Amino acid sequence: MYKYTLIFFVFLLSSPLLAQNKYQIKGSVLDKKSKEPVPFAQVALYKLGEDTPYTGVVTQENGDFILQAEKGRYELEVVFVGYEEIRKEVRVRNKSKDLGNISLSTGTQTLDEVVVESEELRQPITADLEGLTISPDQTISNVGGSLLDVLRNTPSVDVDQEGNVTIRGSNGTNVLIDGRNSALASDLEQIPASAIDQVKIVNNPNAKYDAEGEGGVINIQLKRGKDLGTNGKAEVTLGTRYRLNSNLNINHKTDRFNIYGGYSYRSWPRVGNSQTTRLTFDNEERLEQFGDRSSNDREHTVNLGGDYFLGKNKFSYEGAFNTETESDFENNFAQIFNTSNEDIILQYNRQNEETEENYALDNAFIYERLFDDERREFRALISNSYRDQLENQHIDVYSGTINPVGENPTGQERSTTDEFRTTTVVQADYVQPVGEGKLEAGYKSTFRSFDNDYVYEVLNPNEGWIDQGEVSNRFLYEDQIHALYAIYSTSLNNLDISVGSRLEQTFVDTKLYNTNEENEQQYLNLFPSLQALYNLNDENSIKFTYSRRIDRPGGWRLNPFPDIADSLNVRIGNPNLQPEFIHSMELGHMINLNRTDVTSNLFYRHVDGQVDYIVRIEDGISYRQPTNLNTSKTYGFELITTSQITDWWNVNASYSIFQVSVDGTNLDNTFTNDGVSWNAKLTTDVNLPYKIDFQLTGNYTAPEIEAQGRDLARYYVDMSLQRSFLEDKANLSVSFRDVFDTRRFQGESYGEGFSQTFEYKRESQIVLVTLGYNF
């Protein structure tokens, strides 16, 4: 049962959008043929995705114009009777921008691009006060891939073999779809890269964002269609092992409404292998375990949305539907040896066939009030999403052999998992100018449910399939988070500052149906935040951010029943798990030069109640369970550069090094560890003759410690080529993933009486060929 509560008031101020300094955008409009100035042409600036102008002017008699704008991404529109309309995307960073001469051609046909004397720096990654903005379309190796491929190429972000995402060494991230909590975010691989407009990485979120997420927020902004008229893009990718990824996106936009939609189909077969070696010292045993896996994932995704303007009112709908069918086959075989004489104590083969069907639906209704004073904003939304997953497993066990060719199984098992997730959000936000600053306030309620029904059966030759009550279980997790926030931000000469807080009331209910055990928690927390940006001059600025955050354990971590897909390596949840509380600080410096941007950050994170997986060995079986430790501390340095070396060569590089210290002395003195880790990422673009773009992407992640061991180094190189033709309406891309076949996941752990190593290798050396066409 949901409990409803009244959350009273927030007195402190909080920081979402800083009241930023405005910068000049200037240029000159000329007649393309005569080179004469065009006076009184209309120049308008739109925020990306908006239909109402942010600001606008008319050109002077000499064709010059000057606009004022805050930092951000805009679309510039130049219109004059008898000339073709001009449009161009403009990025405003920490300095004024000179667009040079913009040439207008006579006629009535809309131009695809503007002619500007100075070239725009190609930037797949940009940094600002909050974090990083990723533009997937500007990285060729993302073509034909998914959101996970985009994140793999993002500074400070790491993606493991199961698709789990970590930021600066923290796996607690809050993933949003278009700024909303959504059940679709539980499977990031289902979102094609071609459907993404931007990915925003917010390392130290302000009070407008949920306090959830130790590592910060990942906000995925999907494409909505922003050009007038009817526009679209079709893309098809073919790859090795008969991989297929096809996408179609289209929109129709007028002054009154915008309708957009898309469809994608993905068939992604893959193979992989794993191996584990474990030594147990008390009984002198060595486990050697190997596995081969093959799978095929087929998905259909449809998204549909629209905006309608009625006077000062804007009504919007955003929706998405995904259906997925996955089939897996895993062949595991294991042997246990006596280390003193190498005699075989036990050996077996375990063959697991698994099928999975998933359905996901997301709906959001949004209302925005448009004001004459563009500094005022009001936005309200209600959204609901769900994901239904049905998984069936059939396991054949062959005891006494690792090569059961022609033999009948000595045991059979099967299981069914029916999992249902729902997320409902009600939210309202308002911004009001106050003097030289602005006050922002808002309310948000989030209702989530996770219902997992697991049935595990073993075949008895005489009695048939028998339910194993000690393993089968149904676990229900429900939570409510009600929040109020208020934000005040202002500018004092060269200093932009924002300070405030967020108040969240949390209710958590869990129920284990097998035993009728219920667990209820409720807590009220205040999460202050501070952001400051000091502009030394047009090129240099210094930033400081602080926030207090929370990471709540989800249903999978709380469910106490075991996952026994691998009978010798069992994962168990922990119903007594408590949330983590995080203090996070960052001090950074940003340099914006003509052809080079450099961002450097010092960061520190202190976590109370750090959650880590603890491994224990009982009767030769490894049990892995999440547990609260005392604390963890992470501090490090990050450097991100974007540079245009020449007119034909761009380089984007990032480097991050950090120290992690884990204190688990509340469990045992052995659960204490510390170490240094680092990662580096490089993307370089070269414009070759015949309009061919060449791109090389390299990633390296150094070993990283955990409470009982460490993950080993991971590294790989991708190479891509792309050529545009048909007046840049079409492009052909070839991507070589993991050129040297080095991407694998390895680790080691140790504890009282045991040591263990593992390696997991998923097929990563693949070739993708993509053809795209814009119309």
GUDO-267709 format. One record per residue (C-alpha): residue in one letter; x, y, z. Coordinates in steps of 0.05 Angstrom, whole numbers, padded with zeros to 5 digits, always signed. Each point is the difference from the previous one (the first is absolute). Last residue first. Layout:
<recs>
AXYZ ...
</recs>
This chain:
<recs>
F+00313+00273-00929 N+00063-00025+00034 Y+00030-00067-00021 G+00044-00048+00040 L+00039-00062-00020 T+00038-00037+00055 V+00052-00055-00005 L+00020-00033+00066 V+00061-00044+00013 I+00010-00040+00064 Q+00054-00015+00051 S-00042+00003+00063 E-00023-00071+00013 R-00009-00003+00075 K+00059-00021+00043 Y-00008-00012+00074 E+00060-00016+00045 F+00000-00020+00073 T+00049-00008+00057 Q-00012-00027+00070 S+00035-00005+00067 F-00025-00037+00062 G+00008-00013+00075 E-00023+00068+00026 G-00007+00045-00061 Y+00026+00011-00069 S-00024+00030-00065 E+00028+00005-00070 G-00025+00032-00063 Q-00004-00003-00076 F-00046+00030-00051 R+00019-00003-00074 R+00013+00048-00057 T+00065-00019-00035 D-00023-00022-00069 F+00051+00044-00036 V-00050+00041-00040 D-00051+00004+00055 R-00056+00024-00046 F+00015+00014-00074 S-00052+00050-00024 V-00018+00013-00073 S-00044+00060-00015 L-00038+00022-00063 N-00034+00067-00001 A-00060+00031-00035 K-00028+00070-00004 D+00069+00031-00003 E-00010+00025-00071 L-00014-00071-00025 F+00063-00024+00036 S+00030-00005+00069 R+00057-00047+00018 Q+00015-00033+00067 L+00057-00042+00027 S+00006-00030+00069 M+00053-00032+00046 D-00010-00026+00071 V+00055-00014+00050 Y-00004-00041+00065 Y+00019-00001+00073 R-00018-00032+00066 A+00045-00006+00062 L-00018-00046+00057 D-00057+00005+00049 R+00022-00002+00073 G-00003-00039+00065 Q-00043-00008+00061 A-00026+00071+00014 E+00009+00020-00072 I+00060+00029-00037 E+00006+00024-00072 P+00051-00023-00052 A+00012+00051-00056 T-00052+00018-00052 Y+00025+00015-00071 N-00042+00024-00059 G+00020+00018-00071 T-00042+00029-00057 L+00026+00012-00070 Q-00040+00039-00052 F+00009+00009-00074 D-00046+00046-00040 I-00001-00009-00076 K-00019+00060-00042 Y+00042-00023-00060 P+00064+00016+00038 L+00006-00015+00074 N-00030+00041+00057 V+00032-00028+00064 D-00037-00010+00065 T+00033-00020+00067 T-00035-00030+00060 L+00040-00016+00062 K-00021-00029+00067 A+00042-00010+00063 N-00015-00035+00065 W+00031+00000+00069 S+00001-00041+00063 V+00037+00008+00066 G-00010-00046+00059 D-00032-00013+00067 N-00028-00059+00037 T-00033-00019+00066 F-00043-00062+00007 T+00054-00039+00036 N-00014+00037+00065 D-00068-00032+00001 L-00073+00021-00007 N+00000+00070+00031 T+00072+00003-00024 G-00025+00010-00071 D+00038+00064-00017 V+00010+00010-00075 S+00051+00050-00027 V-00001+00020-00074 Q+00052+00045-00032 F-00016+00032-00067 I+00030+00013-00068 S-00039+00027-00060 Y+00024+00016-00070 S-00039+00026-00059 A+00015+00012-00073 N-00035+00031-00060 V+00044+00013-00061 N-00021+00032-00066 W+00039+00000-00066 W-00019+00031-00067 D+00000+00075+00014 T+00059-00012+00046 I+00009-00019+00073 Q-00073+00010+00017 S+00001-00015+00074 T-00048-00028+00053 T+00032-00015+00067 I-00025-00034+00063 L+00043-00008+00063 E-00024-00034+00064 F+00033-00003+00069 G-00016-00044+00059 Y-00032-00014+00067 T-00042-00059+00022 K-00016-00018+00071 S-00040-00060+00025 T-00035-00011+00065 N-00024-00050+00052 L-00022-00058-00044 N-00071-00018-00018 T-00007-00069-00033 P-00018-00027-00069 Q+00005-00076-00003 R+00042-00050-00040 Y-00001-00073+00023 S+00054-00046-00028 I-00013-00074+00008 G+00054-00049+00023 D-00037-00018+00064 E-00005+00074+00019 I+00042+00054-00032 R-00013+00074+00014 V-00001+00058-00048 I-00019+00072+00019 Y-00031+00046-00051 D+00008+00073+00019 V-00047+00053+00027 Q+00033+00061+00033 G-00038+00019+00064 D+00027+00071+00002 V+00031+00022-00066 H+00051+00056-00008 R+00014+00027-00070 Y+00055+00048-00023 F+00013+00031-00068 L+00054+00043-00032 N-00021+00020-00069 S+00035+00024-00064 T-00035+00024-00063 V+00038+00021-00063 D-00031+00029-00063 T+00043+00010-00061 R-00008+00035-00068 N-00013+00073+00021 L+00010-00010+00074 N-00049-00020+00054 I+00035-00019+00065 M-00040-00031+00057 H+00025-00012+00071 G-00033-00046+00050 L-00012-00013+00074 E-00048-00057+00017 M-00034-00024+00063 S-00044-00060+00017 H-00028-00021+00068 I-00037-00066-00006 F-00050-00039+00041 E-00009-00074-00016 P-00067-00033+00013 Q-00007-00060+00047 L+00001-00075-00017 N-00038-00043+00049 P-00037-00039-00055 N+00067-00024-00030 G-00001-00033-00068 I+00036-00065-00017 R+00044-00017-00061 V+00024-00072-00006 N+00064-00025-00033 L+00004-00076+00002 S-00072-00013-00024 D+00005+00051-00056 A-00071+00022-00017 I-00010-00003+00076 D-00026+00069+00015 P-00013-00004+00075 F-00058+00028+00041 P+00011+00061+00044 N-00029+00052-00048 L+00029+00067+00023 R+00053+00008-00054 W-00047-00017-00056 G-00054+00046+00027 G+00042+00063+00003 P+00046+00027+00054 R-00005+00076+00008 D+00059+00044-00019 I-00003+00069+00032 R+00031+00068-00014 R+00032+00061+00032 S+00025+00050-00050 Y+00060+00046-00011 T+00024+00037-00062 F+00058+00047-00015 K+00017+00032-00067 I+00057+00042-00028 S-00003+00037-00066 N+00050+00019-00054 E-00008+00024-00072 D-00044+00062+00005 N+00032+00020+00066 L+00006-00027+00071 N-00072-00023-00003 Y-00020-00028+00068 L-00050-00057+00002 A-00034-00023+00064 Q-00046-00058+00017 L-00026-00021+00068 S-00044-00057+00022 P-00040-00020+00061 F-00036-00067+00006 L-00049-00005+00058 N-00026-00068+00020 L-00065-00030+00026 Y-00002-00075+00012 Q-00048-00058-00006 Q+00013-00075+00001 E-00047-00059+00000 N+00020-00073-00004 E-00050-00056-00008 E+00010-00075+00009 N-00059-00041-00024 T+00047-00060-00003 N-00009-00020-00073 Y-00030+00068-00018 L+00062+00042+00016 K-00025+00071+00006 T+00036+00066-00007 D-00023+00070+00016 V+00042+00063-00007 F-00025+00071+00016 T+00046+00059-00014 Q-00011+00074+00016 E+00048+00045-00039 L+00019+00073+00014 R+00046+00034-00050 S+00048+00056+00016 G+00030+00065-00022 V+00057+00042-00027 S+00015+00029-00068 I+00057+00046-00019 D+00024+00034-00064 L+00060+00045+00014 N+00028+00049-00050 N-00040+00059+00026 L-00047-00033+00050 S-00047-00046-00037 T-00061-00034+00031 S-00030-00066+00017 Y-00056-00020+00048 I-00029-00070+00001 A-00057-00033+00036 Y-00015-00074+00006 L-00056-00045+00021 A+00002-00076-00005 H-00044-00061+00011 I+00033-00067-00011 Q-00044-00062+00002 D+00025-00071+00000 E-00024-00070-00015 Y+00037-00066-00001 L-00036-00067-00007 F+00035-00067+00004 R-00029-00067-00022 N+00040-00061+00016 S+00026-00067-00025 V+00065-00020+00034 E-00020-00035+00065 G-00066-00019-00031 Q+00032-00043-00054 D-00060-00016-00043 I+00001-00073-00023 W-00004-00020-00073 G-00018-00073-00009 E-00011-00049+00057 N+00038-00062-00020 P+00058+00029-00041 N+00003+00062+00044 L+00011+00063-00042 V+00021+00062+00039 E-00041+00064+00002 Y+00014+00075+00012 V-00055+00052-00002 Y+00018+00074+00005 D-00051+00057+00006 N+00032+00069+00000 D-00043+00062+00011 F+00037+00067-00002 S-00043+00062+00013 R+00017+00074-00005 F-00038+00063+00018 T+00035+00067-00009 S-00027+00066+00025 K+00030+00066-00021 Y-00010+00073+00022 G+00036+00062-00025 A+00032+00066+00014 E+00046+00046-00039 L+00019+00070+00023 K+00037+00046-00047 G+00055+00051+00003 E+00010+00074-00014 G-00065+00018+00036 V-00041-00064+00008 P-00019-00033-00065 Q-00049-00058+00010 V+00011-00072-00022 Y-00053-00054+00012 D+00003-00076-00001 A-00055-00053+00006 Q+00006-00076+00005 V-00041-00064+00004 V+00039-00063-00016 T-00022-00072-00006 T+00048-00059-00007 T-00020-00072-00009 R+00041-00064-00001 F-00026-00071-00011 E+00042-00064+00004 D-00024-00070-00016 T+00058-00049+00009 T-00010-00073-00018 S+00047-00056+00018 R+00021-00069-00023 E+00045-00055+00025 Q+00021-00068-00027 G+00047-00052+00028 T+00044-00058-00023 P-00006+00024-00072 N+00003-00054-00054 E+00066-00011-00035 G+00016+00006-00074 V+00053+00053+00010 P+00006+00015+00075 N+00070+00030+00000 I+00013+00028+00070 T-00018-00065+00035 G-00021-00028+00067 S-00067+00036+00004 Y-00037+00024-00062 V-00051+00055+00018 D-00052+00025-00050 I-00029+00069+00015 H-00063+00030-00029 Q-00012+00074+00013 N-00060+00045-00014 E+00000+00076+00006 L-00060+00046-00002 Q+00014+00075+00006 D-00052+00054+00004 R+00024+00073+00000 Y-00043+00058+00020 S-00004+00075-00010 N-00044+00056+00026 S+00008+00075-00008 I-00033+00063+00027 L+00029+00067-00018 A+00001+00074+00020 R+00042+00058-00026 F+00000+00073+00018 E+00054+00049-00021 R+00015+00074+00009 R+00065+00027-00029 E-00032+00006-00068 D-00044+00057+00025 D-00058-00004-00049 F-00017-00067+00032 L-00010-00070-00028 R-00036-00050+00044 E+00022-00072-00009 Y-00041-00063+00006 I+00029-00071-00007 F-00033-00068-00008 A+00048-00060+00004 N-00008-00072-00021 D+00050-00058+00002 L-00013-00072-00018 A+00046-00061+00007 Y-00009-00072-00019 N+00051-00055+00011 E+00002-00073-00021 E+00058-00044+00022 T+00022-00070-00019 E+00054-00039+00035 E+00035-00066-00013 N+00051-00020+00053 Q+00048-00058-00007 R+00037-00022+00062 N+00059-00048-00005 Y+00030-00035+00061 Q+00064-00017+00036 L+00017-00016+00072 I+00059-00023+00041 I+00050-00006-00056 D+00068-00020+00028 E+00054+00054-00007 N+00041-00030+00058 S+00005+00057+00051 T-00045+00049-00037 N-00060-00047+00002 F-00037+00019-00063 I-00070+00025-00014 Q-00023+00000-00072 A-00053+00043-00035 F-00038+00005-00064 N-00047+00054-00023 N-00038+00003-00067 E-00044+00061-00006 F-00055+00009-00052 D-00038+00064-00005 S-00063+00024-00036 E-00025+00072+00004 T-00065+00030-00023 E-00011+00075+00010 T-00060+00047-00006 N+00008+00074+00009 F-00051+00056+00001 A+00013+00075+00007 G-00042+00061+00015 E+00008+00075+00006 Y-00060+00047-00001 S+00002+00076+00002 F-00047+00059+00013 K+00026+00071-00006 N-00041+00058+00025 K+00010+00074-00015 G-00048-00002-00058 L-00014-00073-00015 F+00065-00034-00021 Y+00001-00075-00012 D+00060-00046+00009 G+00007-00072-00022 G+00025-00069+00015 L+00010-00071-00025 N+00054-00052+00014 V-00001-00072-00026 T+00052-00052+00018 H+00004-00072-00026 E+00053-00045+00029 R+00034-00066-00015 D+00057-00025+00045 N+00038-00062-00019 S+00044-00038+00048 S+00060-00046+00004 R+00039-00020+00062 D+00060-00043+00016 G+00021-00015+00071 F+00060-00024+00039 Q+00010-00017+00074 E+00063-00023+00035 L-00009-00009+00075 R+00061-00016+00042 E-00004-00035+00067 E+00048-00005+00059 N-00055-00006+00053 D+00020+00061+00041 F+00033+00037-00059 T-00057+00010-00048 L+00026+00019-00068 R-00046+00026-00054 T+00009+00004-00075 T-00054+00029-00044 Q-00009+00001-00076 S-00046+00035-00048 N-00020-00002-00072 G-00040+00042-00048 V-00045+00000-00061 R-00043+00051-00034 P-00064+00009-00041 W-00028+00070-00005 S-00065+00010-00038 R-00025+00071+00008 Y-00061+00033-00030 S-00013+00075+00007 Y-00061+00044-00010 G-00008+00075+00007 G-00048+00056+00014 Y-00010+00074-00004 I-00058+00049-00001 N+00011+00075+00009 F-00056+00051+00006 R-00021+00072-00010 D+00057+00032-00039 T+00008-00064-00041 K+00039-00064+00011 H-00002-00069-00031 N+00048-00052+00028 I+00033-00065-00022 N+00047-00052+00028 L+00015-00068-00031 N+00049-00049+00030 S+00032-00067-00020 N+00049-00042+00040 L+00021-00068-00027 R+00054-00049+00022 Y+00011-00059-00046 R+00060-00027+00039 T+00039+00060-00027 G-00038+00064-00009 L-00055+00035-00040 T-00025+00069+00020 V-00060+00036-00030 E-00017+00074+00007 A-00059+00042-00022 K-00005+00073+00018 G-00059+00047-00002 N-00026+00070-00013 T-00069+00029-00015 G-00006+00075+00007 L+00033+00042+00053 D+00062-00029+00034 K+00000-00022+00073 G-00012-00075-00001 R-00007-00034+00068 K+00065-00038+00009 L+00009-00032+00068 Q+00034+00034+00059 I+00033-00051+00047 N+00015+00030+00068 I+00055-00036+00039 V+00001+00024+00072 G+00052-00004+00055 G+00049-00052+00026 E-00036-00012+00066 G-00069+00001-00031 E-00066+00024+00030 A-00005+00073+00023 D-00050+00010-00057 Y+00018+00060-00044 K-00023+00071+00011 A+00045+00003+00061 N+00065-00001-00038 P+00036-00059-00030 N+00074-00012+00011 N+00025-00043-00057 V-00055+00018-00050 I+00012-00040-00064 K-00047+00025-00054 V-00012-00045-00060 Q-00024+00035-00063 D-00044-00010-00061 I-00009-00075+00007 A-00040-00041-00050 S+00061-00018-00042 A+00035-00030+00062 P-00055-00052+00005 I-00033-00009+00069 Q-00010-00074+00017 E+00071-00005+00028 L-00020+00045+00058 D-00044-00053+00032 S-00028+00023+00068 A-00007+00070-00029 L-00065-00019-00034 A-00032-00002+00070 S+00003+00076-00002 N+00020+00057+00045 R-00006+00064-00041 G+00050+00051-00027 D-00009-00022-00072 I+00015-00071+00023 L+00036+00001+00067 V+00055-00045+00028 N+00019+00010+00073 T+00069-00029+00011 G+00028-00041+00058 N+00056-00040-00033 S+00055+00047+00026 G+00071-00003-00028 R-00001+00069-00032 I-00068-00016-00031 T-00021-00073-00004 V-00049-00033-00048 N-00024-00072+00002 G-00007-00031-00069 E+00014-00071+00022 Q+00071-00001-00026 D+00017+00066+00034 V-00010+00072-00024 D+00047+00055+00025 V-00012+00075+00000 S+00054+00052+00019 P+00003+00026-00073 T-00054-00028-00047 N+00017-00050-00055 R-00030-00059+00038 L-00061+00043+00013 V-00016+00006-00074 D+00009-00076-00010 L-00048-00011+00059 L-00051+00045-00034 S-00002-00047-00059 G+00041-00012-00063 G-00009+00009-00075 V+00041+00064+00000 N+00034+00011+00067 S+00069-00010-00032 I-00013+00062-00042 T-00001+00047+00059 Q-00035+00066-00018 D-00070-00031-00001 P+00007-00020+00074 S+00002+00072+00026 I+00023-00007+00072 T-00010+00056+00051 L+00046-00003+00061 G-00005+00026+00071 E-00040+00052+00038 L+00045+00061-00009 D+00014-00014-00073 A+00036-00051-00043 T-00010-00017-00074 I+00010-00068-00033 P-00013-00018-00073 Q+00031+00068-00017 R+00015+00019-00072 L+00025+00072+00002 E-00041+00045-00045 E+00037+00027-00060 S+00009+00076-00009 E-00027+00032-00063 V-00071-00024+00010 V-00046-00026-00055 V-00064-00024+00031 E-00029-00070-00008 D-00058-00038-00031 L-00026+00060-00039 T-00075+00010-00006 Q-00025+00010-00071 T-00033+00067-00017 G+00053+00035-00040 T+00057+00050+00009 S+00060-00025+00038 L+00020+00027+00068 S+00073+00000+00024 I+00018+00001+00074 N+00065+00037+00013 G+00035-00013+00066 L-00033-00041+00054 D+00036+00037+00056 K-00014-00032+00068 S+00008+00029+00070 K+00031-00043+00054 N-00014-00055+00050 R-00038-00046-00047 V-00054+00017-00050 R-00014-00053-00052 V-00035+00020-00065 E-00040-00046-00046 K-00014+00033-00067 R-00060+00018-00041 I-00007+00046-00061 E-00063+00016-00038 E+00008+00012-00075 Y-00006+00073-00021 G-00056+00041-00031 V-00028+00023+00068 F+00051-00007+00056 V+00011-00055+00051 V+00061-00020+00042 E-00010-00056+00052 L+00051-00020+00053 E-00012-00065+00038 Y+00025-00002+00071 R+00044-00042+00047 G+00019+00029+00068 K+00035+00056+00037 E-00044+00061+00009 A-00018+00044-00060 Q+00006+00072-00025 L-00008+00015-00074 I+00039+00048-00045 F-00014+00014-00073 D+00039+00030-00059 G-00029+00008-00070 N+00029+00071-00009 E-00070+00030+00006 Q-00011-00038+00065 T-00026-00071+00003 V-00066-00014+00035 V+00000-00030+00070 G-00022-00064+00037 T-00003-00036+00066 Y-00020-00069+00027 P-00048-00009-00058 T-00060-00045+00013 D+00001-00069-00033 E+00049-00034+00048 G+00040-00064-00015 L+00067+00035+00002 K-00008+00069+00031 Y-00018+00048-00056 L+00038+00062-00024 A-00032+00046-00051 V+00031+00045-00053 Q-00049+00040-00044 A+00033+00037-00058 F-00005+00075+00007 P+00063+00015-00041 V+00032-00051-00048 P+00074+00020-00010 E+00029-00004-00071 K+00041-00062-00020 S-00035+00006-00068 K-00014-00074-00009 K-00006-00026+00071 D-00037+00061+00026 L+00029+00013+00068 V-00021-00009+00073 S+00052+00019+00052 G+00015-00035+00066 K-00006+00006+00075 I-00016-00046+00058 Q+00016+00036+00065 Y+00001-00035+00067 K-00049+00000+00058 N+00023-00016+00071 Q-00034-00059+00032 A-00055-00003+00050 L+00018-00071+00018 L-00049-00055-00017 P-00014-00051+00053 S+00024+00027+00067 S-00036+00000+00066 L-00026+00048+00051 L-00018-00017+00071 F-00071+00005+00027 V-00032-00062-00028 F-00071-00011+00021 F-00048-00052+00025 I+00001-00068-00030 L-00069-00027+00009 T-00003-00075+00001 Y-00033-00055-00038 K+00014-00073+00017 Y-00005-00049-00056 M-00025-00069+00017 
</recs>
